[in-house]
Amino acid sequence: MRKAMSESNIERKTTETDIGVALNIYGAGNADVDTGIGFFDHMLTALAVHAGWDLSLRAKGDLYVDGHHTVEDVGIALGRALKEALAGKSGVARYGYFTLPMDESLATVSLDLAGRAYLVFDADFRPEPIGELDPALIVEFFRAFAFNAEMTLHARVVYGVNDHHKAEALFKALAHALRNAAAKTGGGVLSSKGVL
């Protein structure tokens, strides 16, 4: 059976990680995520639920080293899955923007699905882990995801105190910005060039 244009399946195996992703960007927000890093699972689940994706993601990584390879490689695989699910990006809004409050924290994300990879990331976290996640890896996920999805992504925590809230606001703002950018317009490719 042929998969819909909004669906993708990606596998990534290296000596450090083994990752499988099944994604439907026009789903019902059903998420089944297991990376071995509880807080990262929580963030990816929030991403899928708020973006309206159906996401199944399994990752086994060398967590005895640390979480870096797992988090970065999940970003790579998920970015590639999104790129594949968007196909030629015809008939989608292309741009997305969202500002999201999470208690005392506020995050904003702006993005363009144009095919030009770029990341601006403006968020400060304390060095202490958030659950099992090293907060320094959040930017690594965003970078790997943006570059492999081939999007321009600007992500910023405007203010906040609690690192859990700041991170969650970022991931949920990303989700809603992606949902807006992938919204169906019924038109062709939104570009004066005619292609992205």
C-alpha positions in Angstrom: 0.0 0.0 0.0 1.3 3.4 -1.0 1.9 5.8 1.9 0.3 9.3 1.8 2.5 12.3 0.9 2.2 13.5 4.5 3.7 10.3 5.8 7.3 9.1 6.2 9.4 6.4 7.7 13.1 6.9 8.5 15.7 4.6 10.0 19.1 5.8 11.1 21.7 3.3 12.3 25.2 4.3 13.4 27.7 2.8 15.7 26.3 5.1 18.4 22.5 5.0 17.8 19.7 3.0 16.2 16.6 5.1 15.5 13.3 4.5 13.8 10.7 7.2 13.0 7.2 6.9 11.6 5.5 10.3 11.0 2.2 11.5 9.7 2.1 15.3 9.9 -1.7 15.4 9.4 -2.5 13.0 12.2 -4.4 13.2 15.4 -1.6 14.0 17.8 -0.9 10.4 18.8 2.6 9.9 20.1 4.6 6.8 21.1 8.1 7.9 21.9 11.0 6.1 23.6 14.5 7.4 23.5 15.7 6.3 26.9 15.8 9.9 28.1 12.5 10.6 30.0 12.4 14.4 29.8 13.3 14.2 26.1 10.5 11.8 25.5 8.2 14.3 27.3 9.3 17.1 24.9 9.0 15.0 21.8 5.5 13.8 22.9 4.5 17.5 23.5 5.9 18.3 20.0 3.8 15.7 18.3 0.6 16.3 20.3 0.7 20.1 19.7 1.7 19.8 16.0 -1.1 17.4 15.4 1.4 14.7 14.3 1.1 10.9 14.6 4.6 10.0 15.7 6.2 6.7 16.6 9.8 7.1 17.5 12.2 4.6 19.0 15.8 5.3 19.7 18.6 3.2 21.3 21.8 5.1 21.9 25.0 4.9 23.9 23.5 6.5 27.0 26.4 5.1 29.0 28.5 7.8 27.4 25.9 10.6 27.7 22.7 11.7 25.8 24.4 13.7 23.1 24.4 11.2 20.3 20.9 10.1 21.0 19.4 13.6 21.1 21.3 14.8 18.1 20.6 11.7 16.0 16.9 11.9 16.9 17.0 15.5 15.6 18.6 14.3 12.4 16.1 11.5 11.8 13.0 13.5 12.8 14.2 16.4 10.5 14.6 14.0 7.6 11.2 12.5 8.3 9.5 15.9 8.3 11.3 16.9 5.0 10.1 13.6 3.4 6.5 14.1 4.7 6.3 17.6 3.3 7.3 16.2 -0.2 7.6 19.2 -2.5 6.0 21.6 0.0 3.3 22.4 -2.6 0.1 23.7 -1.2 1.3 24.5 2.4 1.6 27.9 4.1 5.4 27.6 4.4 5.8 30.1 7.2 4.9 29.5 10.8 5.1 31.7 14.0 3.9 31.1 17.5 4.5 32.6 20.9 3.6 30.3 23.8 3.4 30.9 27.6 4.2 28.2 30.1 3.5 29.6 33.6 6.2 32.2 34.2 8.1 31.4 30.9 7.5 32.7 27.4 8.9 31.2 24.2 8.6 32.3 20.6 9.4 30.3 17.4 9.4 31.5 13.8 10.2 29.3 10.9 10.3 29.0 7.1 10.1 25.7 5.3 11.9 27.1 2.3 14.7 24.5 2.0 17.4 26.9 3.4 18.8 25.5 6.7 19.5 28.0 9.4 19.2 28.2 13.1 19.0 31.1 15.5 18.7 29.8 19.1 18.4 32.2 22.0 17.7 30.4 25.3 19.7 30.1 28.5 19.5 27.1 30.8 21.3 26.3 34.0 23.8 23.5 33.7 21.8 21.1 36.0 20.0 18.3 34.2 16.2 18.6 33.5 15.2 15.1 34.6 17.7 13.0 32.7 18.3 15.6 29.9 21.4 17.8 29.8 19.9 21.2 28.9 22.9 21.9 26.7 21.5 19.3 24.3 18.3 21.2 23.5 20.1 23.4 21.1 21.7 20.3 19.5 18.3 18.9 18.9 17.0 22.1 17.4 20.1 22.4 15.1 20.0 18.9 13.9 16.2 19.0 13.3 16.3 22.4 11.5 19.2 21.4 9.2 17.9 18.0 8.3 14.3 19.3 7.7 16.0 22.1 5.6 14.2 24.9 7.4 15.1 28.3 8.7 14.3 28.2 12.4 14.4 31.0 15.0 13.7 29.9 18.6 13.8 32.1 21.6 13.0 32.0 25.3 11.9 35.5 25.9 11.9 35.1 29.7 11.4 32.4 32.4 12.8 31.0 35.6 12.0 27.3 35.7 14.1 25.4 33.1 11.4 22.7 32.7 8.9 25.4 31.7 11.3 27.2 29.4 12.1 24.0 27.5 8.5 22.9 27.3 7.4 26.3 26.1 10.1 26.1 23.3 9.0 22.7 22.1 5.3 23.6 22.2 5.9 26.8 20.3 7.9 24.9 17.7 5.0 22.5 17.4 2.4 25.2 16.8 4.7 27.1 14.4 5.2 23.8 12.4 1.4 23.2 12.4 0.9 26.7 11.0 3.6 26.3 8.4 2.3 22.9 7.2 -1.3 24.1 7.0 -2.8 23.2 3.6 -3.5 26.2 1.4 -4.7 24.4 -1.7 -2.3 26.5 -3.8 1.1 25.7 -5.3 4.5 26.4 -3.9 4.5 29.8 -2.1 7.5 31.4 -3.8 8.0 33.8 -6.7 10.6 31.4 -8.0 8.0 28.7 -8.3 10.1 26.2 -6.4 11.5 25.8 -2.9 
